[in-house]
Amino acid sequence: DEERFLCASRLATLSEAPRRVLRYLAQCELEIAEPLLKQSEAFDSSDLLEILDHVSIEHRILIAKRKRVPVAVADHLARRGELSAVRCLLVNKGAALSEIA
């Protein structure tokens, strides 16, 4: 796990990284996934949407708190109806919310 954490921490600062590796690490235990979910700008909407359905609520909260949350991701989080994640979206100035959300 220490190796995966170190890898995730290093990849989190890169604007480009292997997508398959990013998605894998983002779905690992929260301690490993956290640096990527908080910092990585290499994820696009499709990456985040795929990740959302395979992780814990704690992972989804980190996604809702990201510096930038695309509309499709915010809508998907809102449709899940998890209040803690929705609250994070509502206070996140970087979350692009549609009327659906």
C-alpha positions as MATLAB code, in Angstrom:
seq = 'DEERFLCASRLATLSEAPRRVLRYLAQCELEIAEPLLKQSEAFDSSDLLEILDHVSIEHRILIAKRKRVPVAVADHLARRGELSAVRCLLVNKGAALSEIA';
ca = [
       0.000    0.000    0.000;
       2.876    2.379    0.668;
       4.032    2.018   -2.931;
       0.552    2.765   -4.276;
       0.283    5.810   -1.994;
       3.646    7.140   -3.198;
       2.664    6.546   -6.813;
      -0.707    8.296   -6.331;
       0.944   11.226   -4.568;
       3.432   11.708   -7.395;
       0.862   11.300  -10.171;
      -1.507   13.772   -8.470;
       0.726   16.675   -9.431;
       1.025   15.753  -13.115;
      -1.322   17.192  -15.720;
      -0.926   14.066  -17.844;
      -0.609   10.504  -16.613;
      -1.719    7.034  -17.755;
      -5.518    7.051  -17.410;
      -5.827    3.386  -16.520;
      -3.374    3.810  -13.637;
      -5.121    6.976  -12.426;
      -8.526    5.301  -12.431;
      -7.169    2.262  -10.619;
      -5.483    4.297   -7.896;
      -8.521    6.581   -7.507;
     -10.615    3.506   -6.679;
      -8.196    2.168   -4.070;
      -8.566    2.741   -0.341;
      -9.270    6.359    0.567;
      -5.760    7.022    1.879;
      -4.308    6.041   -1.505;
      -6.982    7.719   -3.637;
      -7.141   11.007   -1.717;
      -4.182   12.841   -3.321;
      -5.474   12.036   -6.789;
      -9.105   12.853   -6.095;
      -8.166   16.154   -4.468;
      -5.419   17.385   -6.787;
      -5.172   15.597  -10.113;
      -6.155   17.677  -13.114;
      -5.555   14.722  -15.412;
      -9.094   13.386  -14.834;
     -11.809   14.376  -17.280;
     -15.556   14.030  -16.776;
     -15.680   10.475  -18.115;
     -12.947    9.388  -15.700;
     -14.723   10.906  -12.714;
     -18.102    9.477  -13.773;
     -16.622    6.000  -14.009;
     -14.948    6.364  -10.629;
     -18.106    7.660   -8.893;
     -19.991    4.403   -9.263;
     -17.217    2.217   -7.861;
     -16.119    4.030   -4.712;
     -17.281    4.885   -1.197;
     -19.189    7.976   -0.116;
     -15.917    9.349    1.271;
     -14.380    9.144   -2.211;
     -17.447   10.877   -3.687;
     -17.182   13.675   -1.118;
     -13.587   14.287   -2.198;
     -14.772   14.486   -5.810;
     -17.485   16.972   -4.792;
     -14.800   19.114   -3.127;
     -12.469   19.181   -6.154;
     -11.197   22.526   -7.400;
     -13.311   22.016  -10.535;
     -16.334   19.735  -10.785;
     -17.786   19.473  -14.316;
     -21.570   19.718  -14.807;
     -22.002   16.032  -15.712;
     -20.153   14.954  -12.569;
     -22.089   17.362  -10.334;
     -25.390   16.141  -11.811;
     -24.442   12.515  -11.239;
     -23.456   13.224   -7.645;
     -26.706   15.127   -7.059;
     -28.816   12.306   -8.549;
     -27.244    9.846   -6.109;
     -28.908   11.861   -3.339;
     -26.131   11.517   -0.767;
     -26.648   14.613    1.351;
     -23.050   15.012    2.496;
     -21.783   14.972   -1.106;
     -24.552   17.334   -2.264;
     -23.731   19.777    0.549;
     -20.095   19.793   -0.559;
     -21.171   20.552   -4.129;
     -23.373   23.434   -3.019;
     -20.568   25.209   -1.156;
     -17.939   24.452   -3.813;
     -17.417   27.547   -5.976;
     -15.679   25.342   -8.553;
     -18.671   23.033   -9.018;
     -20.622   23.650  -12.210;
     -24.233   23.030  -11.246;
     -27.070   22.630  -13.723;
     -30.754   23.160  -12.977;
     -31.067   19.385  -12.522;
     -28.620   19.424   -9.627;
];
